[in-house]
Amino acid sequence: MPHDRPLISTIVGGLVLAFIFGAFAHRLQMPPLVGYLIAGVLVGPHTPGYVADQSLAPQLAEIGVILLMFGVGLHFSLKDLLSVRGIAVPGAIVQIAFATLLGWGLGAFMGWPTGGSLVFGLALSVASTVVLLKALQERRLVETERGRIAVGWLIVEDLAMVLALVLIPAAASIGGEGHAPVEPLSAALSRLFGLDLGIGGMIAMTLVKVALFVALMLVFGRKLIPWTMHRIAHTGSRELFRLGVLAIALGVAFGAAKLFGVSLALGAFFAGMVLAESELSHRAAQESLPLRDAFAVLFFVSVGMLFDPNILIDKPLPILATIFIIVIGKSVAAFLIVLAFKKPLGTALTISASLGQIGEFSFILAALGVELGLLPEEGRDLILAGAIISIILNPLLFFLCDRMRPLLDGAKREDVVADPAPAADAIAAQEEIPPEDDEVHPTALSGHAILVGYGRVGSIVGQNLKSSATPFLVIEDSDKRIGELKAQGIETLAGNAVMRETLDLANLSGARSIAIAIPNAFEACRIAEQARSVNPSILIVARAHSDAEVDELKQYGADTVIMGEREIALGMVDRLAQVHHESVPYEDGHGPDTIMPTDDPPPERE
């Protein structure tokens, strides 16, 4: 058996070092992805010691991009995508044009040819799929309006880069600045019919192929993919179901890239979006989550492998200019574009922070530019350095945007108040300011219950609280559920209960109980810990999926933990006993940790 195993060594080296440095970064209150990038630098060719396979790592990272976009598609619908087209399409196009212009100016200043400068600008204009989605998922913004606009913006950028990858080789061959094969379908038609389609023909062919792919997915895919998953689910094999999810995500993405020239990420997104119409989408998302996270880590490791730290010493000023374009130029442009569409300030800040980085498409464009002889190697190095540094700075950018929002909100209100217009005009001026789509206010409730999450479990709890006239409020981060709750007249706080600020708005110190109905045990433990520290006498009820989670939640302060499997079993035993032991007194199995209806207040804790 051969001892040289580059695939195994690359996966092991990347994941082990990513875990070590990711944990160290988390310990220092930094995002774990900073540790992943450092791990990539250490296993890269520019540092001493072990060097991972540079051809395998990017391919492994591409799997992470595919699975990540597939997961995003599972939470999206065609309606969600079309609802943001009015801002995502023109906004992305204007932002790409502005960033490309800035990059072209820097390239021209450094004496690069026009073609190379334009490739450099394009590479700086497109944000990283993985970084953007990780940031939105960490803040639980994917299902909000801001998240939908950001993802829609990302899809438009991907489509623009697919078109750019076709046009750049053609423009290089025509302009004499480089050489490259033309678009395959256009070349085949030229050979068959003797027609020279030129750049216009290649653009048309690319658009036709993309449109054909989208049409096939919406017409046939939305029927075939859910039907296939339902058939697999009926086999009762979890292994086959998990394999089917991965086969659909990877197979559709690869087929879209090979047959239609669509990016792998875009193909995976549409595969997830058509599967989202099935009730199995939630299960599919859960089954793909572990691999999605693991391969997403390998993406950051592969980015770190490309980075040469020596460029920080050799080219400090060009790097600063590149970072300025990525982090400041793009972000400011996106901020102003979103405000121009009369969107809320919070949305503008989120979009601007999300786009203040570059990633995988930038590397593809840089490699293509160097291969065609358009972009000097110095430009590729600047793009790589800009990607690494902008990804590290991106969490800081989100932090600054969160801190700037209250200040900007206050300044906007002061401008309205300072206006010496008549009272009626002042009221009208205030009405012209669009309200924040996610603006939240402290609750006026006291002695109430707090319900965290309004999914399948939380909705049952909420309806029972409502029917018993118990004062309560719901903390939820899904726009769709928030709309449903407000339509029912239920007080709702939009946000993530893990954040201390959200719990403070719910008047945690004045509440009598909190029911944590979310399935994520890690977040539930953190919520329970914060609730107990703020209000020692509050009753904390949570849910769990295993005995280990029950013990952990109680350790972090939960009074009562309901394990779903146990309650299901007790319900089945109860029903069976009614049939088989009618004359025998039956113990219903309600233990001390089971909630029973009572008018008594929760016990005081010492």
VENQUI-V663655 format. One record per backbone hydrogen bond with DSSP energy under -0.5 kcal/mol. NH is the residue of the N-H (numbers start at 1). CO is the residue of the C=O. E is the energy in kcal/mol with one decimal. If there is no record, write none. Layout:
NH|CO|E ; NH|CO|E
This chain:
5|3|-0.9 ; 9|5|-2.6 ; 10|6|-2.1 ; 11|7|-2.2 ; 12|8|-3.0 ; 13|9|-2.6 ; 14|10|-2.3 ; 15|11|-2.7 ; 16|12|-2.7 ; 17|13|-1.9 ; 18|14|-2.1 ; 19|15|-2.3 ; 20|16|-2.2 ; 21|17|-2.7 ; 22|18|-2.3 ; 23|19|-2.3 ; 24|20|-1.8 ; 25|21|-2.5 ; 26|22|-2.2 ; 27|23|-1.9 ; 28|24|-1.3 ; 29|26|-1.6 ; 30|25|-2.7 ; 34|31|-1.6 ; 35|31|-0.6 ; 35|32|-0.7 ; 36|32|-1.7 ; 37|33|-2.2 ; 38|34|-2.0 ; 39|35|-2.3 ; 40|36|-1.9 ; 41|37|-2.0 ; 42|38|-2.1 ; 43|39|-1.6 ; 44|41|-0.8 ; 45|305|-0.6 ; 47|44|-1.0 ; 52|43|-2.6 ; 57|53|-2.0 ; 58|54|-0.5 ; 59|55|-0.6 ; 60|56|-2.4 ; 61|57|-2.3 ; 62|58|-1.8 ; 63|59|-1.1 ; 64|60|-1.2 ; 65|61|-1.8 ; 66|62|-2.3 ; 67|63|-2.6 ; 68|64|-2.3 ; 69|65|-2.4 ; 70|66|-2.2 ; 71|67|-2.2 ; 72|68|-1.9 ; 73|69|-2.4 ; 74|70|-1.5 ; 75|71|-0.7 ; 75|72|-1.2 ; 76|73|-1.2 ; 81|77|-2.1 ; 82|78|-2.6 ; 83|79|-1.8 ; 84|80|-0.7 ; 84|81|-0.9 ; 85|82|-1.0 ; 87|84|-1.0 ; 88|84|-3.1 ; 89|85|-1.6 ; 90|85|-0.5 ; 91|87|-1.9 ; 92|88|-2.1 ; 93|89|-2.0 ; 94|90|-2.5 ; 95|91|-2.4 ; 96|92|-2.6 ; 97|93|-2.3 ; 98|94|-2.4 ; 99|95|-2.6 ; 100|96|-2.5 ; 101|97|-2.0 ; 102|98|-2.0 ; 103|99|-2.5 ; 104|100|-2.7 ; 105|101|-2.1 ; 106|102|-2.0 ; 107|103|-2.6 ; 108|104|-2.7 ; 109|105|-2.1 ; 110|106|-1.5 ; 111|108|-1.3 ; 112|107|-2.5 ; 117|113|-2.3 ; 118|114|-2.3 ; 119|115|-2.2 ; 120|116|-2.3 ; 121|117|-2.3 ; 122|118|-2.6 ; 123|119|-2.3 ; 124|120|-1.4 ; 125|121|-0.7 ; 125|122|-1.0 ; 126|122|-0.7 ; 132|128|-2.0 ; 133|129|-2.4 ; 134|130|-2.6 ; 135|131|-2.3 ; 136|132|-2.1 ; 137|133|-2.8 ; 138|134|-2.4 ; 139|135|-1.2 ; 140|137|-1.0 ; 141|136|-2.9 ; 144|141|-1.4 ; 147|141|-0.7 ; 148|144|-2.5 ; 149|145|-2.4 ; 150|146|-2.3 ; 151|147|-2.6 ; 152|148|-2.7 ; 153|149|-2.6 ; 154|150|-2.1 ; 155|151|-2.3 ; 156|152|-2.0 ; 157|153|-2.1 ; 158|154|-2.4 ; 159|155|-2.3 ; 160|156|-2.3 ; 161|157|-2.3 ; 162|158|-2.2 ; 163|159|-1.9 ; 164|160|-2.1 ; 165|161|-2.4 ; 166|162|-0.8 ; 166|163|-0.6 ; 167|163|-2.2 ; 168|164|-2.8 ; 169|165|-0.5 ; 170|166|-1.1 ; 171|167|-3.2 ; 172|168|-2.4 ; 173|169|-2.2 ; 174|170|-2.3 ; 175|171|-2.7 ; 176|172|-0.8 ; 177|172|-0.8 ; 178|172|-1.7 ; 187|183|-2.3 ; 188|184|-2.4 ; 189|185|-2.2 ; 190|186|-2.0 ; 191|187|-2.0 ; 192|188|-2.2 ; 193|189|-2.6 ; 194|190|-1.6 ; 195|189|-0.6 ; 197|195|-0.9 ; 201|197|-1.7 ; 202|198|-1.9 ; 203|199|-2.6 ; 204|200|-2.4 ; 205|201|-2.6 ; 206|202|-2.2 ; 207|203|-2.5 ; 208|204|-2.5 ; 209|205|-2.4 ; 210|206|-2.3 ; 211|207|-2.7 ; 212|208|-2.6 ; 213|209|-2.3 ; 214|210|-2.5 ; 215|211|-2.5 ; 216|212|-2.5 ; 217|213|-2.3 ; 218|214|-2.4 ; 219|215|-2.5 ; 220|216|-2.0 ; 221|216|-2.5 ; 222|217|-1.5 ; 223|220|-1.1 ; 224|220|-3.2 ; 225|221|-2.3 ; 226|221|-0.5 ; 227|223|-1.6 ; 228|224|-2.5 ; 229|225|-2.3 ; 230|226|-2.3 ; 231|227|-2.2 ; 232|228|-2.1 ; 233|229|-2.6 ; 234|230|-1.9 ; 235|232|-1.3 ; 236|233|-1.4 ; 237|232|-0.6 ; 238|236|-0.7 ; 241|237|-1.9 ; 242|238|-2.6 ; 243|239|-2.3 ; 244|240|-2.6 ; 245|241|-2.2 ; 246|242|-2.1 ; 247|243|-2.6 ; 248|244|-2.3 ; 249|245|-2.4 ; 250|246|-2.7 ; 251|247|-2.4 ; 252|248|-2.3 ; 253|249|-1.6 ; 254|250|-2.6 ; 255|251|-2.7 ; 256|252|-2.6 ; 257|253|-1.9 ; 258|254|-2.3 ; 259|255|-2.9 ; 260|255|-0.5 ; 260|256|-1.4 ; 261|257|-0.6 ; 262|256|-1.9 ; 267|263|-2.3 ; 268|264|-2.3 ; 269|265|-2.1 ; 270|266|-2.0 ; 271|267|-1.8 ; 272|268|-2.3 ; 273|269|-2.2 ; 274|270|-2.1 ; 275|271|-1.5 ; 276|272|-1.3 ; 277|274|-0.8 ; 278|275|-2.1 ; 281|278|-1.6 ; 284|280|-2.5 ; 285|281|-2.3 ; 286|282|-1.8 ; 287|283|-2.3 ; 288|284|-1.7 ; 289|285|-0.8 ; 289|286|-0.5 ; 290|286|-0.5 ; 292|288|-2.1 ; 293|289|-2.4 ; 294|290|-2.2 ; 295|291|-2.6 ; 296|292|-1.6 ; 297|293|-1.7 ; 298|294|-1.4 ; 299|295|-1.2 ; 300|296|-1.4 ; 301|297|-2.0 ; 302|298|-2.4 ; 303|299|-2.0 ; 304|300|-2.2 ; 305|301|-1.7 ; 306|302|-0.8 ; 306|303|-0.9 ; 307|304|-1.0 ; 309|307|-0.6 ; 311|308|-1.8 ; 312|309|-1.5 ; 313|310|-1.2 ; 314|310|-2.3 ; 315|311|-2.6 ; 319|315|-1.5 ; 320|316|-2.1 ; 321|317|-2.3 ; 322|318|-2.3 ; 323|319|-2.8 ; 324|320|-2.2 ; 325|321|-1.9 ; 326|322|-2.1 ; 327|323|-3.1 ; 328|323|-0.6 ; 328|324|-1.4 ; 329|324|-2.9 ; 330|325|-2.2 ; 332|328|-2.8 ; 333|329|-2.2 ; 334|330|-2.7 ; 335|331|-2.5 ; 336|332|-2.5 ; 337|333|-2.3 ; 338|334|-2.5 ; 339|335|-2.0 ; 340|336|-2.2 ; 341|337|-1.0 ; 341|338|-0.5 ; 342|339|-2.1 ; 343|338|-1.6 ; 348|344|-2.0 ; 349|345|-2.4 ; 350|346|-2.2 ; 351|347|-2.6 ; 352|348|-2.2 ; 353|349|-2.2 ; 354|350|-2.4 ; 355|351|-1.8 ; 356|353|-0.9 ; 357|355|-1.2 ; 359|126|-0.7 ; 362|359|-0.6 ; 363|359|-1.4 ; 364|360|-1.8 ; 365|361|-2.5 ; 366|362|-2.3 ; 367|363|-2.6 ; 368|364|-2.3 ; 369|365|-2.6 ; 370|366|-2.2 ; 371|367|-2.3 ; 372|368|-2.2 ; 373|370|-0.9 ; 374|369|-2.1 ; 375|369|-1.6 ; 379|376|-1.0 ; 380|376|-1.3 ; 381|377|-2.3 ; 382|378|-2.1 ; 383|379|-2.2 ; 384|380|-2.4 ; 385|381|-2.5 ; 386|382|-2.7 ; 387|383|-2.2 ; 388|384|-2.4 ; 389|385|-2.5 ; 390|386|-2.3 ; 391|387|-2.3 ; 392|388|-1.9 ; 393|389|-2.2 ; 394|390|-1.3 ; 395|391|-0.6 ; 397|393|-2.1 ; 398|394|-2.1 ; 399|395|-2.1 ; 400|396|-2.5 ; 401|397|-2.2 ; 402|398|-2.3 ; 403|399|-1.7 ; 404|400|-2.2 ; 405|401|-1.7 ; 406|402|-0.6 ; 407|403|-0.7 ; 408|404|-2.7 ; 409|405|-2.6 ; 410|406|-2.3 ; 411|407|-2.3 ; 412|408|-2.2 ; 413|409|-2.0 ; 414|410|-2.3 ; 415|411|-2.0 ; 416|412|-1.4 ; 417|413|-2.3 ; 418|414|-2.6 ; 419|415|-0.6 ; 419|416|-0.7 ; 426|422|-2.5 ; 427|423|-2.3 ; 428|424|-2.2 ; 429|425|-2.5 ; 430|426|-2.1 ; 431|427|-1.9 ; 432|428|-1.3 ; 433|429|-0.7 ; 433|430|-0.8 ; 434|432|-0.6 ; 439|436|-1.0 ; 443|505|-2.7 ; 447|510|-3.2 ; 449|471|-2.3 ; 450|513|-1.8 ; 451|473|-2.7 ; 452|450|-0.6 ; 452|515|-3.0 ; 453|451|-0.7 ; 453|475|-2.5 ; 459|455|-2.3 ; 460|456|-0.7 ; 461|457|-2.0 ; 462|458|-2.9 ; 463|459|-2.3 ; 464|460|-1.8 ; 465|461|-2.2 ; 466|462|-2.3 ; 467|463|-2.4 ; 468|464|-1.6 ; 469|466|-1.4 ; 470|465|-2.5 ; 473|449|-1.7 ; 474|491|-2.2 ; 475|451|-2.7 ; 476|474|-0.6 ; 476|493|-2.2 ; 479|143|-0.8 ; 479|477|-0.6 ; 482|478|-2.5 ; 483|479|-2.4 ; 484|480|-1.8 ; 485|481|-2.6 ; 486|482|-2.5 ; 487|483|-1.9 ; 488|484|-1.2 ; 489|486|-1.2 ; 490|485|-2.5 ; 493|474|-3.0 ; 494|492|-0.5 ; 495|476|-1.8 ; 495|493|-0.7 ; 497|495|-0.6 ; 499|496|-1.6 ; 502|499|-0.5 ; 503|499|-1.5 ; 504|500|-2.2 ; 505|501|-1.7 ; 506|502|-1.0 ; 507|504|-1.7 ; 508|503|-1.1 ; 510|507|-1.0 ; 511|507|-0.5 ; 511|508|-1.0 ; 512|448|-2.7 ; 513|448|-1.4 ; 514|539|-2.6 ; 515|450|-3.3 ; 516|514|-0.6 ; 516|541|-3.4 ; 517|452|-2.1 ; 517|515|-1.0 ; 521|519|-0.8 ; 524|520|-2.2 ; 525|521|-2.3 ; 526|522|-1.6 ; 527|523|-2.4 ; 528|524|-2.7 ; 529|525|-2.4 ; 530|526|-2.2 ; 531|527|-2.6 ; 532|528|-2.4 ; 533|529|-1.9 ; 534|530|-1.9 ; 535|531|-2.7 ; 538|535|-1.6 ; 539|512|-2.2 ; 540|538|-0.6 ; 541|514|-2.7 ; 541|539|-0.6 ; 542|560|-2.4 ; 543|516|-0.8 ; 544|562|-2.1 ; 550|546|-1.9 ; 551|547|-2.4 ; 552|548|-2.2 ; 553|549|-2.7 ; 554|550|-2.1 ; 555|551|-1.9 ; 556|552|-1.5 ; 557|554|-1.3 ; 558|553|-2.4 ; 559|540|-1.7 ; 560|540|-2.2 ; 562|542|-2.8 ; 563|561|-0.6 ; 564|544|-1.5 ; 564|562|-0.7 ; 567|563|-1.9 ; 568|564|-2.3 ; 569|565|-2.2 ; 570|566|-2.4 ; 571|567|-2.1 ; 572|568|-2.2 ; 573|569|-2.6 ; 574|570|-2.4 ; 575|571|-1.9 ; 576|572|-2.4 ; 577|573|-2.5 ; 578|574|-1.3 ; 579|575|-0.7 ; 579|576|-0.8 ; 580|576|-2.7 ; 581|577|-2.2 ; 584|581|-0.9 ; 585|583|-0.5 ; 587|585|-0.5 ; 588|586|-0.6 ; 591|589|-0.6 ; 594|591|-1.6
